[in-house]
Amino acid sequence: MPPPLELYLDDIVQTRKPHPCGGDTWRIVRLGAEIGIRCERCGRRVLLPRAEFERRIKRFVARGPAGPA
């Protein structure tokens, strides 16, 4: 089993499939067993299990202030 991704609050990620509003960038707003994300285009908040969220990530757009330098 691969180690979990290093995720930080306020990271911005791009997902493989776009949200119905057309946006594909999300800001991480909650960490834990479930990851809370907010769409950067429409502001919708979603909770996803960590494993599912890690599969949906395409790339990191920006890292949060607590992220790696």
Residue frames relative to the residue before (quaternion, step in Angstrom):
aa qw qx qy qz dx dy dz
M 1.0000 0.0000 0.0000 0.0000 0.00 0.00 0.00
P 0.3979 -0.7326 0.4903 0.2540 3.62 -0.68 1.01
P 0.5613 -0.5971 0.4342 0.3741 3.60 -1.12 0.55
P 0.5733 -0.5967 0.4167 0.3764 3.61 -1.09 0.56
L 0.5703 -0.5856 0.4528 0.3562 3.57 -1.18 0.58
E 0.4472 -0.6388 0.5463 0.3059 3.55 -1.19 0.58
L 0.0164 0.7992 -0.5975 0.0638 3.57 -0.43 1.24
Y 0.1158 -0.7904 0.6003 0.0381 3.56 -1.07 0.76
L 0.5952 -0.5441 0.4392 0.3959 3.57 -1.19 0.52
D 0.8285 0.2079 -0.2043 0.4781 3.55 -1.13 0.84
D 0.3520 0.6684 -0.5521 0.3528 3.61 1.15 0.46
I 0.1927 -0.7404 0.6273 0.1452 3.57 -1.14 0.61
V 0.0607 -0.8124 0.5796 -0.0193 3.56 -0.73 1.14
Q 0.3236 -0.6933 0.6046 0.2213 3.52 -1.29 0.49
T 0.2757 -0.7758 0.5481 0.1470 3.58 -0.90 0.94
R 0.6413 -0.5528 0.3806 0.3719 3.54 -1.26 0.44
K 0.7791 0.1962 -0.1100 0.5851 3.57 1.02 -0.80
P 0.4657 -0.6906 0.4661 0.2981 3.62 -0.93 0.75
H 0.5615 -0.5531 0.5024 0.3555 3.53 -1.35 0.44
P 0.6401 -0.5392 0.3614 0.4109 3.67 -1.08 0.47
C 0.6192 0.5391 -0.3574 0.4453 3.64 1.14 -0.46
G 0.5923 -0.5775 0.3617 0.4299 3.61 1.26 -0.29
G 0.5997 0.5712 -0.3646 0.4256 3.61 1.21 -0.31
D 0.1267 -0.7966 0.5851 0.0843 3.55 -1.11 0.64
T 0.6111 0.5070 -0.3734 0.4797 3.60 1.23 0.36
W 0.0938 -0.8021 0.5894 -0.0222 3.53 -0.96 1.01
R 0.2850 -0.7279 0.6003 0.1688 3.58 -1.17 0.72
I 0.3860 -0.7081 0.5425 0.2352 3.58 -0.92 0.92
V 0.0672 -0.8278 0.5569 -0.0069 3.57 -0.67 1.14
R 0.7808 0.1462 -0.0994 0.5992 3.62 1.27 -0.13
L 0.1389 -0.7871 0.5980 0.0595 3.55 -1.00 0.89
G 0.3879 0.6846 -0.5562 0.2673 3.55 -1.22 0.55
A 0.7728 -0.2528 0.2304 0.5346 3.56 -1.14 -0.64
E 0.7330 0.2245 -0.1571 0.6227 3.55 1.22 -0.60
I 0.2901 -0.7538 0.5703 0.1498 3.54 -1.04 0.86
G 0.2308 -0.7596 0.5948 0.1268 3.55 -0.87 0.99
I 0.0096 -0.8008 0.5982 -0.0282 3.57 -0.83 1.01
R 0.1944 -0.7618 0.6084 0.1082 3.57 -1.21 0.60
C 0.4586 -0.6795 0.5046 0.2708 3.57 -0.87 1.02
E 0.4189 -0.7233 0.4955 0.2362 3.58 -0.85 0.97
R 0.6700 0.5042 -0.3084 0.4491 3.60 1.15 -0.41
C 0.8333 0.1918 -0.0775 0.5126 3.61 0.72 -1.04
G 0.4930 -0.6957 0.4088 0.3253 3.62 1.23 -0.25
R 0.4044 0.7178 -0.4752 0.3089 3.62 1.25 0.06
R 0.2379 -0.7659 0.5833 0.1287 3.58 -1.01 0.88
V 0.0515 -0.7908 0.6094 -0.0262 3.56 -1.01 0.92
L 0.2140 -0.7351 0.6267 0.1451 3.57 -1.17 0.69
L 0.0086 -0.7945 0.6065 -0.0282 3.58 -0.86 1.00
P 0.5278 -0.5821 0.4926 0.3741 3.59 -1.11 0.57
R 0.6225 -0.5917 0.3608 0.3637 3.59 -1.00 0.84
A 0.6601 0.5185 -0.3249 0.4357 3.62 0.85 -0.90
E 0.6655 0.4880 -0.3050 0.4752 3.59 0.94 -0.85
F 0.6426 0.5286 -0.3255 0.4490 3.59 0.94 -0.86
E 0.6588 0.5152 -0.3159 0.4480 3.60 0.91 -0.89
R 0.6371 0.5159 -0.3299 0.4681 3.62 1.08 -0.64
R 0.6952 0.5056 -0.2731 0.4318 3.60 1.04 -0.75
I 0.5627 0.6196 -0.3919 0.3818 3.61 1.19 -0.42
K 0.2502 -0.7416 0.6063 0.1410 3.54 -1.00 0.91
R 0.7681 -0.2152 0.1641 0.5803 3.59 0.90 -0.96
F 0.4780 -0.6133 0.5339 0.3321 3.55 -1.34 0.24
V 0.2925 -0.7451 0.5747 0.1702 3.59 -0.83 0.99
A 0.7779 -0.0967 0.0978 0.6132 3.59 0.97 -0.91
R 0.3522 -0.7215 0.5553 0.2167 3.54 -1.14 0.66
G 0.5531 -0.6279 0.4441 0.3203 3.57 -1.13 0.72
P 0.6995 -0.4866 0.3183 0.4155 3.60 -1.26 0.24
A 0.6886 0.4461 -0.2886 0.4936 3.63 1.14 -0.50
G 0.4921 0.6975 -0.4027 0.3303 3.59 1.30 -0.05
P 0.7027 -0.4388 0.3287 0.4535 3.58 -1.30 0.02
A 0.5025 -0.6782 0.4577 0.2795 3.56 -1.02 0.83
